[in-house]
Amino acid sequence: MLHLNIKNETSRLRAVVLGTALDNGPIPTPEECYDPKSLQHVLAGTYPKEEDMILEMESVCQVFEKYDVKVYRPEVIKDYNQIFTRDIGFVIEDKFIIANILPDRDREILAIEHIWSQVAEENRINLPEDCHVEGGDVMPWNDYIFVGTYSGEDYSDYITARTNTAAVIALKELFPNKIVKPFELRKSNLDPKENALHLDCCFQPIGKDKAILHKNGFLIESEYNWLVNFFGKENIFEITKEEMYNMNSNVFSISEDVIISEKGFTRLNKWLLENGFIVEKVSYAEIAKQEGLLRCSTLPLIRD
């Protein structure tokens, strides 16, 4: 049995699901793209190659092994993108919540059945069909659950709107002892610099009391200001639009002290080192072309 335990984003990691780039399939057509950044690279002829992405993911796997983290991988589906495991499910406390994601991606959930079937049945949660949610929008932070959402009447017009109000309400019912705090995100189907695909594309808590943040990812300024006040301005690393586009907020914490980061994030990595973090730098720029990075391709199961 797997005894899940996730209370926040930064406690010492013990077990994780890392996606796979094996047998990733052909380059998608523009019509098959789920996000504006992938679309941009498909049209430009710069979409990432499978062999490059495999190498990038293996470098992350090696970092996990260095820190004695148990790594699970999905079963490989032929010709299928299985990199972003964060989308398909997430863990809060001892509950494994199977996400209701884009219908085209249901097979990804079956590919990790060998993992979630080890969880006690009462702790496997399938949300009602009207609850749309992806793990990139859900961040447990001790007494809080931060949730990225979009509640506009034009929700269905945005393929980039992944988590709806029904999911926020469902999380409140599932975790009555937590404060579920939703944040309205800026959405664009066509401009990746004006699109916060998930909450972790414009915000992530790190360490004990710090955060990476991008103001323009939030539709409502008062919600952004709430986060600034919550963490304290002196504890926040504010990223630029270009850094947001390059996924600087999508690093991944192995512990309160250790962060896996893309080696090209020079300004962020310098700040992390100056603030006492150990930074494990990896190459992940090819995977980033699909509007996802380190947090997106990991699904933490157990933290101390």
N, C-alpha and C positions, 0 to 999 in steps of 0.2 A: 504493500500500500504506500501511496505517496501522502505524506502529512504536510499539506500546503501551509505556508505562513508568509503572507505579505502584508505589512502594515504601512510601508512607505517606499520611497524610491531609492533609498540609499543605505539601508542596513546591510550588513555583510551577506553577500550572495552565496548560497550553497547549491542551488539547482536552477537550471534555466533551459528553455527550449530555444535553440538557435536555428533560424531558417536555413534553407539550402538553395544553392544556385545550380545544382546538378540538373541536367535535362530540362533546362529553363525554357526550351521551345524557341520558335522563330521570333524574329522582331515583330512586334504587334503592328497592325495597320493603324493609321490615325483613328479610325472608328473604334478600335479595340482599346484605346488608351483610357485609363481611369482618372488621369490627372493631367494638368497642363504642362508639367515639366517633362514627363515621359513623351507627351505629344510633341513638345518642342524639339526633343532629341531625335525622335523618329523622323520628323520633317527635315531636320538638319543633317541626317545621316550619321549622327554621333551616338546613337543608342548603344549602351554597353554590351560588350561581348561576354558570352557565358564564361569563357576560360578566365577572363580578368575578374569577374565577380566571384568565381569559385576561390581564386587565390585570396581575394579580399576577405571572404568569410572565414577561410581557414586561418588567416592571421588573427582573427578575433577568437576563434576556437583555441588557438595556442595561448592567448592571454588568459582565457578562462582556466585552461589546464595549469598554467603557471600559478594561479591563485587557488587551485584545488577546488574548482567549481564543477559539479556534475553537469555534463552537457547532454541534452537529448536533442535528437534531430527528427524532422518529419520523415515519413516514408516518401520516397521519391515517386512523383507522378510524372509520367512521360509527357514531354512538351508542355510544361506547366510552370508558371512562376510561383515559387513557394518561399520567396525570400523574406517576406514581411509577416512573420508569425504574430507580431503584436496585434495585427488587425483581427485575427480570427478568434481570440479569446484573451481573457485576463484573469488574474487572481487577486482577490481582496480577502485578507485574513485567511480562512481555510476554505474559501469558496472558489471554484473554477467556473467562471461565467463564460459560456460559449456565445460568442458575439453573433448578432444577426447582421451579416455583412452583405455586400453586393451579391445577388443570387448566383452570378457567374463563378463565385469563389467558394461555393459550398464544399467542393471536393477537398479543399485545403484543410477543413476541419476533420474530415475522415482520415486524412493523412497523419493526424496526431492522436488518433483514437487509442493507440497503444500507450499513450501517456495519460490522457485524461480518464481512461478506463481504470487506472490504478487509484483514482480518487474515490473515496466513499460516495456512494450513489446520492445520498442526501446533500452532498456538497457540490454536485454537478448541477449547475443552474442553466436552464434554457429559458431565455426571456420570451415573453409573448411576441407574436409575429409583428405587431405594430411598433415594437421597440427597435429602432435602428441604433446600433452602437458599434464602435470599433475601439480596440484597446489603446490606440494612439491618443484617444480623447479622454482616457480615464486615468487619473493619477491619485492613488491613495497617499495621503500625507498625514499619518498619525490620526488625529481626531477628524480630519477632513477627507473628503473625496472631491478632488477638483475634476470638473467635467467640461470639456469643450463641446459646444453645441451650436446649432443654428435653428432658430425658431421662426424665420421669415415665412410668409405665406407662399413664397416661391421656392420653398425647400426642395420640392421634387424637380425643379429646373436645374439644380446643381448636382452634378455627379460627384462634386467635391464636398457636399454636405453629407456627413457620414453618421452623425449622432443626433437624434431628435429629442424633443421634449418628453415624449413617452418613455424614453430610456432613462432620462433624468429622474422622472417620477418613480420608475421601477427600482432604481438604485436606492432612492430614499426609503422605499418600502422594504427592500432587502436588508438595508443597514440602518435601522432606526436610531442606533447609538452614534452614528457618524453625522457630521455636517456636510451635506452634499451641496457643493458650491458650483453652479454652472457659469460658464463664460461664453458669450456670443462671439463667434469667430468670423473673420472676413473671408468671403468665398469668391472665387473666380474660376470659371471653367477653362479660361483661355490664358490668363496672365499669372504665371507662377510667382511673380514678385508681389502680387496682390491677393495671394491665396494662402490661407493657413489651413492646410488639408486636415490637420489634427491639432489638438492643443499642444502636443510636444513639438510641433513645427514652430511655435513662437514662445514657448515657456517650458522650463523644467527646473524643479528644485534639485539642488546638489548639496553635499555635505550635511551639516546639521541645520543650517539656517540661511543658506544662500540660494540664489536662483539666477538662471539665464532667462532673459525676457526680450521680447520685441513688441514695441508699442502698437505698430500698425496691424499686427495680427488680430487685435481685438476690435470689435465693432463699437463697443461702448466704453468710452474713456474712463468712466467711473469704475468699471470692472478691472481695467488695467491698473488704475490708481489703488484699488483695494489690494492688489498683489504687491504693489510697491510699498504700501503701508504695512502689509503683513510681514514681509521679509525685511523691510528697512532699506532705504535707498542705498546706503553704504554697503549692503550685502548683495546688490544686484549688478550683474553684468548685462548691460543693454546692448543688443546686437543691431547692426544696421540692416537695411532692406536687402543688401547684397549678401550679408552674412546669413540672414534668414533664408534667402534663396538657396544658399549653399548648405543649409541645414545645421548651422552652428549650435542650435539649441537641442539637437538630437544626439547628444553624447549619451553614454551609459555608465551608471555608477555600479562598481563592484562592491564598494563600501563607502563609508562617509569620507574616506581619505583617497580612494583610488577611483579614477575615472578613465574610461576608454574614450579617446577622442581621435578625430581625423587629423592626420599630421599637417594638413594644409591650413588648419584653423589657427594661424600664428598668433593673432591678437588674443583670442580666447585662451589658448594654451599658455601663453605668457602670464595672463591674469590668474589662471588656475594655479600655476607654479608659485606665483607671488603670494597666493593665498593659502599655501601649504598643502596643496593637493599633489598626489603622485599621478602623473599623466602617462598613461600607456598609449602611445601614438601608433595608429595603424593607417594603412591606405584604404579609403572607402569612397573615393571620389567617383568611381564608376557606378557603384550602387546608388549614390546620391542623385544620379541622373533620373531616377524613377521617383523622386520626391519622397525619399525615405532614407534613414541612416541607421545609426547604431541602436537607438531605442526601438525603432520600428522593426528591426529584424531579430529582436529578442523578446522572449516571454518569460519573465521570472516566475519561478514556482515556489522557491523557499529562500527566505532571508532570515538571519538570526533575529 
